[in-house]
Amino acid sequence: MNRKIITSAHGGGGTATKEIIDIAREYLGNPALDQLGDSALLDLDGTGIAFTTDSYVIDPIFFPGGDIGKIAVCGTVNDIAMEGAKPLYMSLSLILEEGLEFELLERVIASVASAAREAGVLVVTGDTKVVEHGRAGGGLFINTAAVGRRYEGCDTSVSNAAPGDLVVVTGTIGDHGVTIINEREELELESGLKSDVAALNTLVEELLTSVPGIKSLRDPTRGGLAAALCDIAGASKAGIEIEEVKIKVKREVKAACDLLGFDPLNIANEGKAVIVCSEDSADEVLKICRDNEFGRESVLIGSVVSEHPETVVLRTTMGGKRIVDMPRGENLPRIC
Amino acid sequence: MNRKIITSAHGGGGTATKEIIDIAREYLGNPALDQLGDSALLDLDGTGIAFTTDSYVIDPIFFPGGDIGKIAVCGTVNDIAMEGAKPLYMSLSLILEEGLEFELLERVIASVASAAREAGVLVVTGDTKVVEHGRAGGGLFINTAAVGRRYEGCDTSVSNAAPGDLVVVTGTIGDHGVTIINEREELELESGLKSDVAALNTLVEELLTSVPGIKSLRDPTRGGLAAALCDIAGASKAGIEIEEVKIKVKREVKAACDLLGFDPLNIANEGKAVIVCSEDSADEVLKICRDNEFGRESVLIGSVVSEHPETVVLRTTMGGKRIVDMPRGENLPRIC
């Protein structure tokens, strides 16, 4: 009998991960879970809240631009923000290996503290477990969960995109994923590249409190820009058309992708947002984003169309068109 | 230079774990975190909520009486309940190893679903990560976080015990920890022993809505009854005196502890509560507990005293007295 087993692809955030989500939905399904957003949107005595969780297993633990502590805060803060909520409270759960140096743990906790302070969230509860040496990835894993309060009247669901809307990305893509693979595989790419890991809650708050035309928000983490756009197109039952020439990819990211056969569209980002907005609000969206330190290089990359529903199409620099598929997920394990 | 490293004791829930909590408090400290309860108690637009997290690294994954999925739900539900709140929403984050069988994962998720349904909580959000074979303990780790609503006017903090109050335990102690060590070390104890893992939120709700005299609640998990009582005595700045003859320990648990040199007071439980209540409410507390399927063997084990503040004293069966220390935490790693 051929028994089905977990592979690294199942952690990649693409179609393979969906197989696990399907099992979870089969057994646990309820209206809140079935939204499948970055956070669950819930009602608590009339207050709209968002609730999310993420585990972080990134290898290496420290990398240019950040570390597992910073990413554990920013990733979870962003999951709350993308659902149109203000992150308030966070939990911190540590799975540590025997033999881990206290000094390293202290550096990680200091980084959690600094990122939480910057994002304006309080770490209010936690847990510590210890496992045998080598049994927590080679150092430590972190889980964070967070609770936020929804901004009133805001709905940023991936199902809201409609033909005529425009698509903005808040900067270059692929920086995080290529930084990690560069560290891990010792590619020795030209120095200077670092992860974009950042908390985007302030940027999102500025957008949601000033621009009425925001339709959908998503952070293109695992599975990259491709997965985020496929999610939006699928949930909105609309087509999306993007232009390759508009998408900003750093030279060293492009070089690494060429070398390794990766598509920059599939590479994880940890400090970027995909914003779908009405056509008449796009100028204001771009202005607000470019005025924010984490959105300086924001750019309009395409639009939502009535053709090819549920499908993302890329107009290539060469003038051709190709379909952008939901990545399966195997190319970069332990990226966050 | 002698560098300090993490040892299994740091995961034991005793004094060694406190060293890590101290680092966390140094960097992250805020009034909610500093309560150091099983959950953080927070205010959200006038609604009192409880928020908690726990990671589960138990080895083996399946054991008599339960599995990692059931314990991940019950443990987190109990952390919310012990703080005087009703668990509502839960997150489920999986860290899976490459090579894990889908069938095993499905059994665990089915167990999560069944335990959540029984406890009346909804799993509303989740995450999946995959790491290399052997790098998630030898199978999988689970993190759950939960949000609950506080019962109005209830304060079950460990700091509320006062001289004259009585101490109730809802059944036999040590069943969970000894079940796990029996499985892991193949002690081949007489069959029939199983983990007590259970969600106690219904029992707690019955108590809090019927008896006004509940002072403190705590579930004696890692560190066992000793750690729970030391926490209460310490936080309340009161003494606690308990009687060995009153404490129920199953024969096979006692035998295993004798064999291995463990103290049953230090062994983890996963379906028990320690209840401190006013003297005049003790009869009603015992009645409610004994009428509940998870409290049939509830028993009064001692009282809060004005002597020896912050110290727990055991009157032994032989008529002597000994101090019950906060365990350091090394004897049973990966117990939950």
HADDOCK unambig.tbl for C-alpha pairs under 7 A between the chains (distance, minus, plus):
assign (segid A and resid 3 and name CA) (segid B and resid 101 and name CA) 6.94 0.50 0.50
assign (segid A and resid 4 and name CA) (segid B and resid 101 and name CA) 5.99 0.50 0.50
assign (segid A and resid 4 and name CA) (segid B and resid 102 and name CA) 5.66 0.50 0.50
assign (segid A and resid 5 and name CA) (segid B and resid 99 and name CA) 5.18 0.50 0.50
assign (segid A and resid 5 and name CA) (segid B and resid 100 and name CA) 5.37 0.50 0.50
assign (segid A and resid 5 and name CA) (segid B and resid 101 and name CA) 4.31 0.50 0.50
assign (segid A and resid 5 and name CA) (segid B and resid 102 and name CA) 5.27 0.50 0.50
assign (segid A and resid 6 and name CA) (segid B and resid 97 and name CA) 6.95 0.50 0.50
assign (segid A and resid 6 and name CA) (segid B and resid 98 and name CA) 5.06 0.50 0.50
assign (segid A and resid 6 and name CA) (segid B and resid 99 and name CA) 5.15 0.50 0.50
assign (segid A and resid 6 and name CA) (segid B and resid 100 and name CA) 5.21 0.50 0.50
assign (segid A and resid 6 and name CA) (segid B and resid 101 and name CA) 6.22 0.50 0.50
assign (segid A and resid 6 and name CA) (segid B and resid 102 and name CA) 6.40 0.50 0.50
assign (segid A and resid 7 and name CA) (segid B and resid 98 and name CA) 4.74 0.50 0.50
assign (segid A and resid 7 and name CA) (segid B and resid 99 and name CA) 6.28 0.50 0.50
assign (segid A and resid 8 and name CA) (segid B and resid 98 and name CA) 6.02 0.50 0.50
assign (segid A and resid 8 and name CA) (segid B and resid 130 and name CA) 5.65 0.50 0.50
assign (segid A and resid 8 and name CA) (segid B and resid 131 and name CA) 6.83 0.50 0.50
assign (segid A and resid 10 and name CA) (segid B and resid 130 and name CA) 6.56 0.50 0.50
assign (segid A and resid 11 and name CA) (segid B and resid 128 and name CA) 6.00 0.50 0.50
assign (segid A and resid 11 and name CA) (segid B and resid 129 and name CA) 4.55 0.50 0.50
assign (segid A and resid 11 and name CA) (segid B and resid 130 and name CA) 4.61 0.50 0.50
assign (segid A and resid 23 and name CA) (segid B and resid 106 and name CA) 6.85 0.50 0.50
assign (segid A and resid 24 and name CA) (segid B and resid 109 and name CA) 6.55 0.50 0.50
assign (segid A and resid 27 and name CA) (segid B and resid 109 and name CA) 6.97 0.50 0.50
assign (segid A and resid 27 and name CA) (segid B and resid 110 and name CA) 5.96 0.50 0.50
assign (segid A and resid 27 and name CA) (segid B and resid 113 and name CA) 5.87 0.50 0.50
assign (segid A and resid 28 and name CA) (segid B and resid 113 and name CA) 5.45 0.50 0.50
assign (segid A and resid 28 and name CA) (segid B and resid 123 and name CA) 6.49 0.50 0.50
assign (segid A and resid 32 and name CA) (segid B and resid 124 and name CA) 5.39 0.50 0.50
assign (segid A and resid 33 and name CA) (segid B and resid 123 and name CA) 6.91 0.50 0.50
assign (segid A and resid 33 and name CA) (segid B and resid 124 and name CA) 4.25 0.50 0.50
assign (segid A and resid 33 and name CA) (segid B and resid 125 and name CA) 5.63 0.50 0.50
assign (segid A and resid 39 and name CA) (segid B and resid 125 and name CA) 6.46 0.50 0.50
assign (segid A and resid 40 and name CA) (segid B and resid 124 and name CA) 5.89 0.50 0.50
assign (segid A and resid 40 and name CA) (segid B and resid 125 and name CA) 5.62 0.50 0.50
assign (segid A and resid 52 and name CA) (segid B and resid 91 and name CA) 6.96 0.50 0.50
assign (segid A and resid 52 and name CA) (segid B and resid 125 and name CA) 5.91 0.50 0.50
assign (segid A and resid 53 and name CA) (segid B and resid 91 and name CA) 6.34 0.50 0.50
assign (segid A and resid 53 and name CA) (segid B and resid 93 and name CA) 6.74 0.50 0.50
assign (segid A and resid 53 and name CA) (segid B and resid 125 and name CA) 6.87 0.50 0.50
assign (segid A and resid 53 and name CA) (segid B and resid 126 and name CA) 5.97 0.50 0.50
assign (segid A and resid 53 and name CA) (segid B and resid 127 and name CA) 6.54 0.50 0.50
assign (segid A and resid 54 and name CA) (segid B and resid 93 and name CA) 6.45 0.50 0.50
assign (segid A and resid 54 and name CA) (segid B and resid 127 and name CA) 5.50 0.50 0.50
assign (segid A and resid 55 and name CA) (segid B and resid 93 and name CA) 6.43 0.50 0.50
assign (segid A and resid 55 and name CA) (segid B and resid 127 and name CA) 6.87 0.50 0.50
assign (segid A and resid 55 and name CA) (segid B and resid 129 and name CA) 6.92 0.50 0.50
assign (segid A and resid 91 and name CA) (segid B and resid 52 and name CA) 6.97 0.50 0.50
assign (segid A and resid 91 and name CA) (segid B and resid 53 and name CA) 6.34 0.50 0.50
assign (segid A and resid 93 and name CA) (segid B and resid 53 and name CA) 6.74 0.50 0.50
assign (segid A and resid 93 and name CA) (segid B and resid 54 and name CA) 6.44 0.50 0.50
assign (segid A and resid 93 and name CA) (segid B and resid 55 and name CA) 6.43 0.50 0.50
assign (segid A and resid 97 and name CA) (segid B and resid 6 and name CA) 6.97 0.50 0.50
assign (segid A and resid 98 and name CA) (segid B and resid 6 and name CA) 5.07 0.50 0.50
assign (segid A and resid 98 and name CA) (segid B and resid 7 and name CA) 4.76 0.50 0.50
assign (segid A and resid 98 and name CA) (segid B and resid 8 and name CA) 6.01 0.50 0.50
assign (segid A and resid 99 and name CA) (segid B and resid 5 and name CA) 5.18 0.50 0.50
assign (segid A and resid 99 and name CA) (segid B and resid 6 and name CA) 5.14 0.50 0.50
assign (segid A and resid 99 and name CA) (segid B and resid 7 and name CA) 6.28 0.50 0.50
assign (segid A and resid 100 and name CA) (segid B and resid 5 and name CA) 5.37 0.50 0.50
assign (segid A and resid 100 and name CA) (segid B and resid 6 and name CA) 5.21 0.50 0.50
assign (segid A and resid 101 and name CA) (segid B and resid 3 and name CA) 6.94 0.50 0.50
assign (segid A and resid 101 and name CA) (segid B and resid 4 and name CA) 6.00 0.50 0.50
assign (segid A and resid 101 and name CA) (segid B and resid 5 and name CA) 4.32 0.50 0.50
assign (segid A and resid 101 and name CA) (segid B and resid 6 and name CA) 6.22 0.50 0.50
assign (segid A and resid 102 and name CA) (segid B and resid 4 and name CA) 5.64 0.50 0.50
assign (segid A and resid 102 and name CA) (segid B and resid 5 and name CA) 5.26 0.50 0.50
assign (segid A and resid 102 and name CA) (segid B and resid 6 and name CA) 6.39 0.50 0.50
assign (segid A and resid 106 and name CA) (segid B and resid 23 and name CA) 6.85 0.50 0.50
assign (segid A and resid 109 and name CA) (segid B and resid 24 and name CA) 6.55 0.50 0.50
assign (segid A and resid 109 and name CA) (segid B and resid 27 and name CA) 6.97 0.50 0.50
assign (segid A and resid 110 and name CA) (segid B and resid 27 and name CA) 5.96 0.50 0.50
assign (segid A and resid 113 and name CA) (segid B and resid 27 and name CA) 5.88 0.50 0.50
assign (segid A and resid 113 and name CA) (segid B and resid 28 and name CA) 5.44 0.50 0.50
assign (segid A and resid 123 and name CA) (segid B and resid 28 and name CA) 6.51 0.50 0.50
assign (segid A and resid 123 and name CA) (segid B and resid 33 and name CA) 6.91 0.50 0.50
assign (segid A and resid 124 and name CA) (segid B and resid 32 and name CA) 5.39 0.50 0.50
assign (segid A and resid 124 and name CA) (segid B and resid 33 and name CA) 4.25 0.50 0.50
assign (segid A and resid 124 and name CA) (segid B and resid 40 and name CA) 5.90 0.50 0.50
assign (segid A and resid 125 and name CA) (segid B and resid 33 and name CA) 5.61 0.50 0.50
assign (segid A and resid 125 and name CA) (segid B and resid 39 and name CA) 6.47 0.50 0.50
assign (segid A and resid 125 and name CA) (segid B and resid 40 and name CA) 5.62 0.50 0.50
assign (segid A and resid 125 and name CA) (segid B and resid 52 and name CA) 5.92 0.50 0.50
assign (segid A and resid 125 and name CA) (segid B and resid 53 and name CA) 6.88 0.50 0.50
assign (segid A and resid 126 and name CA) (segid B and resid 53 and name CA) 5.98 0.50 0.50
assign (segid A and resid 127 and name CA) (segid B and resid 53 and name CA) 6.54 0.50 0.50
assign (segid A and resid 127 and name CA) (segid B and resid 54 and name CA) 5.49 0.50 0.50
assign (segid A and resid 127 and name CA) (segid B and resid 55 and name CA) 6.87 0.50 0.50
assign (segid A and resid 128 and name CA) (segid B and resid 11 and name CA) 6.01 0.50 0.50
assign (segid A and resid 129 and name CA) (segid B and resid 11 and name CA) 4.57 0.50 0.50
assign (segid A and resid 129 and name CA) (segid B and resid 55 and name CA) 6.92 0.50 0.50
assign (segid A and resid 130 and name CA) (segid B and resid 8 and name CA) 5.64 0.50 0.50
assign (segid A and resid 130 and name CA) (segid B and resid 10 and name CA) 6.57 0.50 0.50
assign (segid A and resid 130 and name CA) (segid B and resid 11 and name CA) 4.63 0.50 0.50
assign (segid A and resid 131 and name CA) (segid B and resid 8 and name CA) 6.81 0.50 0.50
assign (segid A and resid 131 and name CA) (segid B and resid 137 and name CA) 6.87 0.50 0.50
assign (segid A and resid 131 and name CA) (segid B and resid 334 and name CA) 6.53 0.50 0.50
assign (segid A and resid 134 and name CA) (segid B and resid 135 and name CA) 6.34 0.50 0.50
assign (segid A and resid 135 and name CA) (segid B and resid 134 and name CA) 6.33 0.50 0.50
assign (segid A and resid 135 and name CA) (segid B and resid 135 and name CA) 4.48 0.50 0.50
assign (segid A and resid 135 and name CA) (segid B and resid 136 and name CA) 5.37 0.50 0.50
assign (segid A and resid 135 and name CA) (segid B and resid 137 and name CA) 4.61 0.50 0.50
assign (segid A and resid 136 and name CA) (segid B and resid 135 and name CA) 5.36 0.50 0.50
assign (segid A and resid 136 and name CA) (segid B and resid 136 and name CA) 5.34 0.50 0.50
assign (segid A and resid 136 and name CA) (segid B and resid 137 and name CA) 6.44 0.50 0.50
assign (segid A and resid 137 and name CA) (segid B and resid 131 and name CA) 6.89 0.50 0.50
assign (segid A and resid 137 and name CA) (segid B and resid 135 and name CA) 4.61 0.50 0.50
assign (segid A and resid 137 and name CA) (segid B and resid 136 and name CA) 6.45 0.50 0.50
assign (segid A and resid 143 and name CA) (segid B and resid 143 and name CA) 6.99 0.50 0.50
assign (segid A and resid 145 and name CA) (segid B and resid 145 and name CA) 6.58 0.50 0.50
assign (segid A and resid 334 and name CA) (segid B and resid 131 and name CA) 6.53 0.50 0.50
